[in-house]
Every structure is written in structure tokens, then in C-alpha cells.
Amino acid sequence: KFDSCMPHLQRLNMQQAFSASCYEVLFSKNTFVNLQQLILCGWGFTAHKLETLFHVKRKLEVLNADEASNTTGMHSRSWKGFDEVVVRSPLKRLYVRGFFRPSTLLRELESFKNLTLLSFSYACYMGPDDILPIKCIFSNLFAQNAVCQPRWCMKVHIKRLLHLEHLHLSGNYDDYSRMTADCLRVIFGPADWETSFPSRLKFLSLPDWLHLDDSVVEEIALNCEQLRSLSLARCPLVTVRGFRVIAKSLKELRFLDINEIAGGFSALLFAEVGAKDLPHLVYLSAHRSSSSSDAELSAVSDFKMSPEVDQFHLFARNN
């Protein structure tokens, strides 16, 4: 038996385990009791198996199930004691995909109170009804005419994660994307007073979003001032305006990826950004700045944004 040969195993990669029987062995109470990091893949991983995983008392801190398509089964509220079990879980890093039922998956995520990292692929298929489970609260807000006005209190699941510092929400850049700019603005809007999200974020990756525009970038720049790493790769609605907002507001950035965003970028734009704007930047990637001429690229090649910059990637598209 594999587990008896390695009783102290802490990290297990099961990316090619497609048989359900593999999971039955893995999730039994007496196997791999010291396991801390688990990578899963395959259709054998079901909602029932996930329930078993979290009911078995483990020290699991990292779960990567991004390639296990059935992780959307995390939605079942019928699991006996599921919430209590998950809240006690030491899980700190979670990688999942949300293709089929993202809304129900998100409702369970806020139960993982210890998460510091969340990676959610195919998040673009969420819509307003998924990301914004709105509960109407009438508060006594009195105007001059002393009439009580309703106020909508929007509880965004991701905002309830107390310790979250690293967030990866990937889109898919196709016509089926349901996530609107309005939804994204709410997610990265003013900080939740209980959790300080999103102001606590230090690493934010938002690649391949069809509807992410400059207005969303402005919310990020305003409310995520501690960001050290930001990726907006392949977000076609982000323009020069968004880049300027980033440069002026996010002073702690070390890593910036703006590959293949709006085609109006000129290489000389980067020459406008100096050490005053991005004083700690050490990596900038801006592939396919389509409006950059050879002369502009040559000019930028002699330019150094700050003494700390050690990697600068800028490529022109061949037309």
C-alpha cells in the first residue's frame, strides 16, 4: 500500500488519477494522515468525495483541484455538518474552477475562514445573480422630508474572507462571459468594514476578462493600495487611461502584467512613467503594444523606469 510506504507524506500530486477508487483510498481516515498539500485531477473527484475529504480530520493547508471538473459540487447544503467542518479546516490555499455552478460554489467559499490564497478559474461565467447575492435591508436613512429610504446591502462572498491576500480570478475571453464591469466594480469597491477586503490584497491576477474596463481598474487602484503584483493580461477594454491610474496610485507594485490590452498603447507611454510613479517596480510585461514603431521601441530601450527595474518586456506586433 502506497500510504503505508510513506506514512509521513505531506505533498501528494494526483493529477492523473481518474478512477473514483483512488479517492476512496485517499480520503479514508487512516491514510496519509500527515498530508498538507493535495493536487487533484479527474472526473472521479465528486461532491461526495469532497465531503468525505473535509470530514476526515487532516492538516490539509493546500488543495489544488483546478483540473478536477466536478469541484462545483461544493454547493450541497445538505451535507451534515459541512459548515462546521470547513470552518475548522486549516486550509489556507484553494485552487478550484467554477464552470457549471459558480454561484453555489461561491456560497461555500466564505466558510473557509483561514484562506490566504484563492484561485478561481473560469470565473467569467458568473453573472450578477451569482456574485451579488443581494439581501435587501431597510435602514432608517432620513432625508430632509423625514421619509425612510431603502438601502441595498450587497454581501459579496469573496469579500467575507478575512485573511485573503492573494486572489486569482481568470476569465475565458469569449462571448459567453456573464461577468459585467458592474459586478467587478462591486467586488473591488470600498473595503468591507469587517474584513478589509480588498484593501488587504497584495497579489491580484485578473487575466482574460472580456468586460473588465478602466472603471474597474480605477476601483482597484483606489481600494487595493497594498498590491505588489497585478495582472490584467488580455483584458481588451483596459486602455492608456487605466495604465496611468495604476502608475499614479499603486506605489507598492513590484510586478505588472498588461499583455495584450487595448491596442492604442504606444511604447513612449512607458517613458512617461518614472521612479516617482512606480518606485518599486521590478517587472513589467506589455506584449503586443501594436501602435509602437521601431523608433519608439528604440527610445524606450534606453529608458529605465527606476533603479530597481531588472526586467522589462515590450514587444511590437508584426503587421
Buried (B, 14 or more C-beta within 10 A) or exposed (E): EEBEEEEEBBEBEBEEBEEBEBBEBBBEEEBBBEBBBBBBBBEBBBBBBBBBBBBBEBEBBBBBBBBBBBBBBBBEEEBEEBEEBBEEBEBBBBBBBBBBBBBBBBBBBBBBBBBBBBBBBBBBBBBEEBBBEEEEEEEEEEEEEEEEEEEEEBEBBBBBBBBBBBBBBBBBBEEEBBBBBEBBBBBBBEBBEEBBBBBBBBBBBBBBBBBBBBBBBBBBBBBBBBBBBBBBBBBBBBBBBBBBBBBEBBBBBBBBBBBBBBEEBBBBBBBEBBBEBBBBBBBBBBBBBBBBEEEBBEBBEEBEBBEBBEEBEBBBEEE
